[in-house]
Amino acid sequence: MTTITANWNYPTAVRFGPGRIAELPAVCAAAGITKPLLVTDAGLAKLDITRETMALLEQAGLAPGLYADVQPNPVERNVTDGVAALRAGGHDGVVAFGGGSGLDTGKLIAFMAGQTRPVWDFEDIGDWWTRADPAGILPIVAVPTTAGTGSEVGRAGVVTDEATHTKKVIFHPAMMPKIVICDPELTVGMPPVITAGTGMDAFAHCLEAYCSPGYHPMADGVAVEGIRLVFENLPRAFTNGTDIEARAHMMSAAAMGATAFQKGLGAIHSLSHPVGALYNTHHGMTNAVFMPFVLVFNRSAIEARIARLAAYLGIDGGFDGFLAAVIDLRQQIGAPDTLADFGIDGLRAETIAEMAIVDPTAGGNPVPLTLDAARKIFQATLEGDYQLLR
């Protein structure tokens, strides 16, 4: 019998809507930040939206600094170098600006600013977060410029341990941004391939949260509506990047996914994380490749739940109809059908399977993710053969 006792948390204050980036100086003041370090990735740092955001802060007399040495899959040195830049500039808070990499790294820099232990000591395991000195955590304002990870409303950051080629989740409740600005106009410049990949990340978060076992009807409700928003708006945003309404709905779906997945994730992420760490693939697009294969693997545990979801979405055919809709969505946005199409080979299949079953997300999968199961899902996704999962 499922327990009906749980501890729930929901996200921070969000200022949502077109043009609300103009409120950033006031938001920094409300968060207690007088000299912010804006953290983003190198590519985004060169774009007008970043220069204009820096100008907003400068015009308000906030003397911002810029740290942009952030990789698409951030590693420890991106965090340690960022902390050094923060200290050297005398900054008293962070504006985490960008997609998942910029947001996660910005949050981690603010978190590590006053810590003396290595970042790995705060991995999301048990009560390791209590090792941190909360007084050393600087305030964070988050400004997403993509619509995928939802990191802007999360209490953790993902960073790759280059020594082991594993992605690790660093958690602390105070890593939650004080205030978030969700301005869909900032996402207009995303190229279609990034729109597709980030959108499928949001979709994977909502879908896996909904399918994860356990009692959390609040998360389930948020996830279901997030899934609807993705189905209806991702193709629109992919086809017409200037469609502000579609961009706004995708930005909502991203935050909803990260809100919902406190319930749990599953094998899509468990397998996507090691593939991304070893092959440096885009996380959201990797999720998209694995998604239908994991659905088929989990069918015995989620068929009735997916049938309810399909009915809500107006999709005929229950589980099979929903699976077909997922595959059709992938085709509409140009996602690869298989890992082989994605440029992934099978040479590290055993390593990926071994990494997947110890990934923090593995425990949320509706069907236990054993080593043999991880092998089967990887091979099926590599070859595009659903029969391997039956």
N, C-alpha and C positions, 0 to 999 in steps of 0.2 A: 504494500500500500504506500502511495506517495505521501510524504510528509507535507503538512500544510503550514509548517513553521520555517521562516526564512528571514534573513536580514537583507533589506533592500536599500539601495541608494540611487538617487537620480541627479541629473547634472546641474551645472552652474547656470547663472543668469546669461541669457542669450539675447543680443540685440540683432534682430533679423530683418533684412530688407534691403532693396537696392539703394545705394548711395550712403549707407550707414558707416562706411569707412571714415567719413568726415568726422565722426564722433570719437575717433581713436584718441586724440589728446585728452578729451574729457574722461574717457574710459580709463586711461592710464592714471589720471589724477584720482579717480574713484577707487582704483586698485592700490593707491599709495605709491605709485611709481613716478619719480621725478626725472630719472635719467635712464631711459630704457635701452636695452640692447636688443635690436631687432635681429632675430635668427631666421635664416632662410637658406635655400640651396643656391649654388653658384649660377645656375641657369636663370632662376627667377630673379636673382639680384640684378641682372642686366636689363630687366624689363621695366617698362614705364610704370606699371602698377607699384613696383617696389620703390622706384625713385620718387613717385608722387606721394607714397606713404611716408617715406623718410622726410620729404618736404613738409608734410602736414605736421609732423612732430617737431621739426626744426622751427617752423613758423610759430608754434605754440611755446617755444622756449624750453623744450624738454631735452635738448642736447643728446640726441640719440646716437648710438653706435651701431655698426653693422657687422655681423658675423655670418659669412656665407659659405664656409668650408664644410658643407654637409653633402654627403653622398646619397644617391637614391635609396640605398640600403645602408643606413648609418652604422658606423663602427665606433668603438670606444674612443679612438683618438679625436673623432669629430666632437665628442662631448668634452674631453679633457682640454682640447685646444679652445673650445668655446668658453669653458670656465676660466681659462687663463685670460682670454680676451675680455671677459666680463670684469674680472678683478683688475686688470690693467686699466680699464676705462672707468673704474669706479661706479659701475652701473648698479642700480638698486632694484632692478626687475627686468623681466624679459617680455618682449612681444614675439610670440611664436607665430611665424608668418609662412604660409605655404601649404604644400600637401603634407602627407603623413610624415615624410622624412624631416621637413622643417619643423612641423609641430612637435613631433616626438623629441627631436634633438633640442629644441628650445625649452621644452618642459624639463628634460633631463639636465640641461645646463643650469636652469633655475634651481632644480632639486639638489644638484651636486655642489652648488656654489659654497655651501657652508658645511659640507661633509668632510670627514677625514679618512673614511674607509673607502675602498674601491667600489665602483658601481656594482660589481657582481655580488657584493654582499647584500644588495637590496632586491635581488631577484624575487619575483612573485611566488615565493614558496613559504607556506605556513605563515608565521608572524615575523618574517625577516624584515618587513618594513619598519618594525618597531626599533630596529637598530639605528635608524636615522635620527639625527638631531633636528626636530621640527623647526627650531628657531633659526636654523641655517638655510631654510628653504625660502627663496625669494618669490614675490608675487609674479603671477603669469597672466598675461592677456593673450588670448588666442585669436588668430585671424586666418581661417582657412581660405585657400585660393583654389582648391579642388573640391570635389564632392565624392569622397570615397571612404577614407579611414574613419572619420568621425572623431579623430584624436582630440579635437577641440573640446569635447565634452567628457574626456576620459581622465582617469587617475593613474595612468601608466604610460610608459614609453617603450618602444621596441628598439633594441640595439643588437648588432651582430658581434659575437665574440669571434674575432678572426683566428684565435688559437684553435678553436674547435669547429669553426664554420657553423655555428648554431645561432639562431635568433633567440634572444632572451628578453623576457618582459620584466621591466623594473617598475615596481609599484609603490606608491605612497598616497594616502588620501589627500595630502596637501599638494600633490602634483596637479590636482584639478585646477584649471584656470579660474581666476577670480571672475572674469567677465569674458564673453565671447562676442565677437562681431562676425555675423554671417551675412556677407554682402554678395549676392549672386552676380553682381556686375564684375567682381574680381575673377570669376571663372570663365568669362566670355572668351578670353584669349587661349583657353586650353585647346590644343589640337584634337581632332577626332579620336585618335588612338588613345590619348590620355583620358579623354572624356569616357571612352568605352571601358578602359581598365579600371579607372577609379569608380565608375558607376557599378561595375560588377563586384567590386570590393564591398560597396555599400549593400548590394543585393546579397552577397554571401553572408555578411554579418547578420542581416535580418533573417535570412532563411535558416542559417544554422542555429541562431538563437531560438527561433520558433520551434525547430525540430529537437533541440536539446531536451533531454528528460529533466524532470523536476517541476516543482510547482512555483510558477511565477506568472500569473495571468496578466499582470501589468506589462511585463516585458513582452509576453506573447502578443498583446494587443498593439503595442508600439511596432513590433516586428511585422505584423500582418499589414498594417497600413503603410509601413515603409516599403514592403514588397510591391504593393499596389502602385505606389508612386514611381518606383523604378520601372515596372512594366509599362506604365503609361507615358513616362517622360524621358527615359534614357534614349530610346530611338529618336525622339524629337531633338534632344540636346546634341546627339551625335550627328544628326543630319543638318541641323541649323544651330550653330554655336551661339548665335545672337538671340535665341529664343529665351528671354529672361524668365518667363514663367516656368519653362521646363528646367532651366538652370536652378531656379529657386526651389522647385520641388525636389530636384536631385540633391541640393544642399541640405534640405530637410531630411531626406532619406538617409543621408550619410550620418547625420547626428542621431537619427533614430536607430540606426544599426548599432552604433557604439553605445547607445543607451540600453538597447535590448540585450546586447551580448554579455552583459554582466551575468545573465542567466547561464551562459555557456556558449562554446563554439563546437567544432567537431573536426571530422577527418578532412574536410576541404582545406581548412587552415593547417591542420597537422601535417599534411603532405605538401602544401604550398610553401610553408616556412622553410623546410630543408631544401626544396628545389630552388627557392629564391636565394638562400644563403650560398648554395653551391654553384648555381648557374647565373646568379645576379639578374634574374628575370623580374619583370614588373609584377608586384604582389597581386594586384587586383586581376590582371589578365591570367595569372597562374591559377587563381581561384576559379576563374571562368572555365578554364580547361578542365579542371577536376570536377566541377559542380555536378553535371549530370551523372557521372560515374559513381560519385559518392551517394547521390540520391538513389540510384539503383541498388547499391550495396546496402543501404539503410532501409530499403523498402519494407521489409517485414516488420520493422518497428514504427514506421511513420506513415504507413499507407492511409489509415483513417484520418490522421491529422492533416495530411496533404490534401485529402479529398475535401475536408472542410475549408481549407485554404483556397482550393480551386473554385469551390462554390462561391466564396466571398468575392473572388476575382472575376466571376462570370466565365470561367473556363470549364467547358464540358469535358467529361471523360475521367474525372477523378485523378488518381495518381498518374495514369498514362497521359491524360490530357495536359496535366501540369508539366510533366517531363518534356512533352513535345513543345510546350510553350517556352520552356527554358532553352531548349535547343534552338528554337526559332529566334528567340531574343539574341542568343549568341551569334547566329548567322547575320542578323540585321546589323550588328555592330562590328562584324568582321573578326570575331574571336576565333582562334584556332580550334579545330575539332579534336585534335589529339596532341599529346606531348611531342610526338615526332614532328608534327606540323609546326610546333612552337620552337623547334630547334633543340629539343632535349633528347638525349640518347639514354640507353639502358645501362650504361657502364657503371653507374653509381646506384643502381636500383636497391641493392641490399643496404647500403649506407643510408639511403633516404628512408627506407622502411624502418631501420633501427632508430633513426632520428625522429621519425614521425610518432612512434609509440610512446616516446618520452616527452614529446612536445606538450606544453601546458594545456593546449586545447584538446588533446586527445581524450581526456576524461569526459568531455561533454558530448561525445558522439553517441547517438542512440543505440548503436550496436557496438559492443566492445571492439576496440581497434587493437587486435592482436598483431603480432609480427607477420603472421601468414596473411591476415586480412590486408595489412598495409602493402604487402608485396602484390597481392591480387589487384588491389585498386590501382597501384602504380602501373602494373603491366597492362591492365585493361585500358587505362588512360593513354598509355604510350602507344598501344596498337589500335585504339578505337574499337575494342571488341567487348561489348557488354556481356557476351556469353561467359566470359571468364568470371563474372560476378554472380552467376546464377547457381 
